[in-house]
Amino acid sequence: MIAYMHWLDAPDGDTCATSPTLRQIRDYNCEDCRSTRQLLTWLRQRCAGVPVSRDARPNHSSRSSRRSEKKTVQAHSELQQSLAEAGQKQLELFQEAQDKSSLEALACELAQQLELCREWTGNLEAALSFMQSTASTSVEELHQLDQQNECLVQDTTVSVSACQGHSLKEERELSSAELQELLQADDTHVLDKQLQEAEQCRMKLEETVAALRHDALQLQASVALHRATKELQEELASALERKEATTRSGDELLVEIRQWGHKVRPEDSAFRDSRHPPSSPVQKGEHNLSLESLEHEVQVAEEALLEDLSAKLAAREKRVQFLASRWLHRRLGSPECIESRLQKQNAICARQREFRRMVDAAEEQGSNKQPGPVIRVGRVPQERKLLKTWSADVDIDAGTNVVAGGYGGQESVSSIRVNVNVDPDSFK
């Protein structure tokens, strides 16, 4: 190994023919192999028990042998030391090579990181300026969004009744103009006519509600009858199928009885009784009893079937009534709602009659006085709907007549509320 390391450091040839170092290494290896083979054969012969003759050695003096031994020991120690030094040098060289490669890789990584850092630092300034510009624009957009949100909130609060407000405004303007004309005309016959038309509308509404109820009941009854007829047809078909099945089973039983009767011996009395009809009164009575029991069983079965059918029909009728009531509730509303509407309409008519009576009484009391100026106290919504309320707040001085009224025909006002702030001493 030492010679090989020296040859690696300073080669004196490429092959054994040209390099004495390689030739020496080859001779050493051949001698080592030969001695190793001799040692192997000697060990095998010793293990087998074969006597081994030692080779004759030249007789040297003790001094020469000791000197040779010392030289060999010294050479061996030098060889070990040189081997250790060579191994240490090789390890150091290997470590240096590894350290060098790691340092080179680390230097490359540091150079790359330095370039990346330079790029990042170069881009940070542009990014900072861009972020500042975007921040300013985002602040402006946020301010605009806040303004738009406030506008949307205002629009949502107002837009709920915006369309209705415009339509009601137009209708109230028209109705106020017509009401002003009526108040200036001071025609009491118009109020009577409007009251009569409102009463007629109420009567028509009641008639339509009653007709709708009658139609709904008829529809409910027709649906229930149709379903009941279908169910009865199905039950009759099933009963016919059962009857056919029972007749078939009875025929099969009769065939089996006849087959068993042929197999029974003729000497058997039961067989004779079954072959011949009953002739004695006792046999006839037993036969009649058996027939009566069979008829009773058939009657009981029919009653049970009828009870089952009646129960099913009752359940179907309840189901049809429930579905019809649900349909009516969806189509017309609940009965409570209809009744409440009628009650409110009656209350409206009663209030209108009471108001008319009070107006007539006031006109009778003030017939001898000079009429004061007539003012308009409110606007009546001219809509084709019911259950609306008209109210107005008016300040009235002494000598002023208060007149209120509504439109007739298809339009109707449910109630009129007038809050009058006057002096009780000067106003009558």
Buried (B, 14 or more C-beta within 10 A) or exposed (E): EEBEBBBEEEEEEEEBEEBEBBBEBEEEEEEEEEEEEEEEEEEEEEEEEEEEEEEEEEEEEEEEEEEEEEEEEEEEEEEEEBEEEBEEEEEEEEEEEEEEEEEEEEEEEEEEEEEEEEEEEEEEEEEEEEEEEEEEEEEEEEEEEEEEEEEEEEEEEEEEEEEEEEEBEEBBEEBBEEBBEBBEEEEBEBBEEBBEBBBEBBEEBBEEBEEBBEEBEEEBBEBBEEBBEEBBEEBEEEEEEEEEEEEEEEEEEEEEEEEEEEEEEEEEEEBEEBEEEEEEEEEEEEEEEEEEEEEEEEEEEEEEBEEEBEEBBEEBBEEBBEBBBEBBEEEBEEEEEBEEBBEBBEEBBEBBEEBBEEBEEBBEEEEEEEEBEBBBBBBBBBBEEBEBEBEBEBEBEEEBBBBBBBBBEEBBBBBBEBEEEBEEEEEE
